[in-house]
């Protein structure tokens, strides 16, 4: 029986990326086929983008359709089948060190399947960040991945209805240091919680990821600085924490609807 390494699949592999949290990739199959019995080195999420995929469980076959997210624990033996040509799948394989920390929070499920739920929404957004990445993508990707893991662990648990006190400290720091590159691990250490728990709680009570919040604060500050026509756009970008003017323009237009230059001209 074969054990597949990180980013290794039976189909053609595209968009392979690696972060401190996970290995991301996409596989495409141009024909239906039965895959041999195998396991994976890392626990992983699979998002079915196109086609149909089925698991062969003894005498029973379970078929999954697009918009389904599946989770399998590391080294879990399985046999499956690609049901249609032009099938496409997005994978997020979680590094062993992250999985080890996850087990400190509770029991990690061996197998989960969800269609058109919160994990599907997060997986689709995660894929967009991987395929259409920019300099902010590593931070946003990390936040979405941790939130995805938080949703995996949340199943069957009760979540507090009021935000914990440490969340206010995290938000205060982000609001004060939004122009800096602060990692989720650093924020979690300051709060005294696990990064997965931080990402999950932040999303629940703020209705946004940490990366989204940081981008919002940067754009808000940039909008204020744009009132001073003597300050060059590149200086506004640098002051607010953007990598360069091009990145500043893309993010600003996505959030405000117009470019920084057009926004400044509208103030005159």
URTAKA-V464218 format. One record per pair of residues at least 12 apart in sequence whose ideal C-beta (glycine too) atoms are under 8 Angstrom apart, sorted by the first residue. I is the first residue (numbers start at 0). J is the second residue. Records with the same first field share a line. If there is no record, write none. Layout:
I->J / J
This chain:
0->35 / 36 / 37 / 38 / 76
1->35 / 37 / 38
2->37 / 38 / 39 / 40 / 74
3->37 / 38 / 39 / 40
4->40
5->17 / 22 / 40 / 41 / 92
6->22 / 24 / 90 / 92
8->24 / 26 / 88 / 90
9->26 / 28 / 32 / 34
10->26 / 27 / 28 / 81 / 86 / 88
11->26 / 27 / 28 / 29
12->24 / 25 / 26
13->25 / 26 / 27
14->129 / 130
16->129 / 132
18->137 / 140 / 141 / 144
19->94 / 141
20->93 / 94 / 97 / 140 / 141 / 144 / 145
21->91 / 92 / 93 / 94 / 97 / 144
22->41 / 90 / 91 / 92 / 94
23->89 / 90 / 91 / 92 / 125 / 126 / 129 / 140
24->89 / 90 / 92
25->48 / 87 / 88 / 89 / 90 / 126 / 130
26->87 / 88 / 90
27->85 / 86 / 87 / 88
28->50 / 81 / 84 / 85 / 86 / 87
29->84 / 85
30->81 / 84
31->80 / 81 / 82 / 83 / 84 / 86
32->80 / 81
33->55 / 78 / 79 / 80 / 81
34->78 / 79 / 80 / 81
35->78
36->76 / 77 / 78
37->76 / 77 / 78
38->73 / 74 / 75 / 76 / 77
39->71 / 73 / 74 / 75 / 92
40->73 / 74 / 92
41->73 / 92 / 93 / 94 / 95 / 98
42->70 / 71 / 72 / 73 / 92 / 93 / 98 / 107
43->70 / 71 / 90 / 91 / 92 / 93
44->68 / 69 / 70 / 90 / 91 / 93 / 118 / 122 / 147
45->68 / 69 / 70 / 71 / 88 / 89 / 90
46->67 / 68 / 88 / 89 / 90 / 91 / 119 / 122 / 123 / 126
47->63 / 64 / 65 / 66 / 67 / 68 / 69 / 86 / 87 / 88
48->65 / 87 / 88 / 89 / 126
49->65 / 85 / 86 / 87
50->65 / 81 / 82 / 83 / 84 / 85 / 86 / 87
51->63 / 64 / 65 / 81 / 82 / 83 / 86
52->67 / 79 / 80 / 81 / 82 / 86 / 88
53->79 / 80 / 82
54->77 / 78 / 79
55->78 / 79 / 80
60->80
62->82
63->112 / 114
64->114
66->114 / 115 / 119
67->112 / 113 / 114 / 119
68->112 / 113 / 114 / 116 / 118 / 119 / 122
69->110 / 111 / 112 / 113
70->108 / 110 / 111 / 112 / 118 / 151
71->109 / 110
72->107 / 108 / 109 / 110
73->95 / 98
75->109 / 110
89->122 / 125 / 126 / 129
91->122 / 125 / 144 / 147
93->144 / 148
97->148
100->193 / 194 / 195
101->148 / 152 / 195
103->193
104->152 / 193 / 195 / 196
105->152 / 156
107->151 / 152
108->151 / 154
111->151 / 154
117->150
118->147 / 150 / 151
121->143 / 146 / 147 / 150
122->147
124->143
125->140 / 143 / 144 / 147
128->140 / 143
133->246 / 249
134->241 / 242 / 243 / 246
135->210 / 214 / 242 / 246 / 250
138->180 / 182 / 183 / 209 / 210 / 213
139->208 / 210 / 211 / 214
141->182 / 183 / 210
142->183 / 198 / 208 / 209 / 210 / 211
143->208 / 210
145->183 / 194 / 195 / 197 / 198 / 199
146->198 / 199 / 202 / 208
148->195 / 198
149->195 / 196 / 198 / 199 / 202
150->199
152->195 / 199
153->199
158->203
162->200 / 204
163->200
165->190 / 191 / 192
166->190 / 200 / 201 / 204
168->189 / 190
169->186 / 189 / 190 / 197 / 201
170->205 / 212
172->186 / 189
173->186 / 209 / 212 / 213 / 216
174->216
177->213 / 216 / 217 / 220 / 239 / 240
178->217 / 220 / 238 / 239 / 240
179->240
180->240
181->213
183->197 / 198 / 209
186->209
197->209
213->240
214->250 / 254
215->254
217->239 / 240 / 241 / 250
218->239 / 250 / 251 / 254 / 255
220->238 / 239
221->235 / 236 / 239 / 241 / 247 / 251 / 259
222->255 / 262
224->238 / 239
225->259 / 262 / 263 / 266
226->263 / 266
228->263 / 267
232->244 / 247 / 248 / 259 / 260 / 263
235->247 / 259
247->259
248->260
